[in-house]
């Protein structure tokens, strides 16, 4: 009679495997390392997993599902009744802090995954998740435009690519940090950047005034005005020689 899989043993094996993989790497970790940590036999391991790679794949799939659940905005962020700009920014900040806290708590596994610890067979899982995040961020951008937080002339897909790319780099910086950074301060800077930009208030006032006072000319207008300017300079030089 074939042995039945023990759900509790499977959970213990997954925990032990995650610890072994993050400590040793996928290539160096052995099945024996996993079973010793879990306190079960090799036979029990193969009762639940086809191979070490299969075990790692299940760990990656489970982690990405948990990460996706954390990254997806809760209903309170995108509710049917439109929030005020200030309320939306507060909710967005709290949500971003929660996501980065999750990444910090799971930094060992996340670092191995992003560094290619799982090898190319699992790269598609990361790519699918990145595409999901980009779509979710685009939804946030459209919502921000709708409530008047962002300008209406923006292309949501372009802005979403910029924001999701920035968060990708920020997460990589986070998991490489030697000690826990001030995650709340990091997220506050991100929100400040994507709502107010990089310019200081004084510089922004000057930039806004210059845009209002001197609207950009087309290339044709610039080309047509260039000969006139040159002719004026030549006339001034000619008059100076005569005098």
URGI-V161971 format. One record per helix or strand of 3 or more residues. SS is the DSSP state (~ for helix, > for strand). FROM is the first residue (numbers start at 1). LEN is the number of residues. If there is no record, write none. Layout:
ss->SS from->FROM len->LEN
ss->SS from->FROM len->LEN
This chain:
ss->~ from->7 len->18
ss->~ from->31 len->8
ss->~ from->42 len->7
ss->~ from->52 len->20
ss->~ from->85 len->21
ss->~ from->107 len->8
ss->~ from->120 len->27
ss->~ from->156 len->21
ss->~ from->183 len->14
ss->~ from->201 len->13
ss->~ from->219 len->24
